[in-house]
Amino acid sequence: MKTAIAEKGRQPMQTGGSTLSREHRILLKWSLFAAATAAALAVDLVTKHLAEARLILGHTDKILPFLYLERTANSGVAFGLLGRTALIVVANIVALAIVGAYVFIDRRAVLAGLAGGMVVGGSLGNLVQRLTGDGHVTDFLKFPHWPNSQHGRRFHRRRYRGSSDRTGGRIGPE
């Protein structure tokens, strides 16, 4: 396989038998980023619309042993943190800038473009829903054995409550 560099500043990239120049890698990365962002944003908004139209708020439908559908209206970010919309918008903009910097810096064109685009698309979907609606974001996927689920919260409450009683108020694992 030929990987000679004809001009100074060009760094080859192997992709299935061909070599891409630095300019082509940059074009590939940002094209994948734009396509992944658009696809993720569309999927995010459509699935949230379907969840709002077809799922009852708070009702759980068991799909698989490890996956339930349960529509919730989240006023915060992950795990309901940061309940004020203005603070969430600022945090979202900062997070988008960090992801954009990652995509810009990372030399792996395909990984950076696709992963960065999917994160940005999902984040933009949340931002669109929060700013055009009542300040809430619709969530509908529930993993019942995940630590933040009801099952996980009961387990952790029991474990930590018991250990704090024996350690004089200190909370931590046994």
Secondary structure by P-SEA (a helix, b strand, c coil): cccccccccbbbbbcccccccaaaaaaaaaaaaaaaaaaaaaaaaaaaaaaaacccccccccccccbbbbbbbbccccccccccaaaaaaaaaaaaaaaaaaaacccaaaaaaaaaaaaaaaaaaaaaaaaacccbbbbccccccccccaaaaaaaaaaaaaaaaaaccccccc
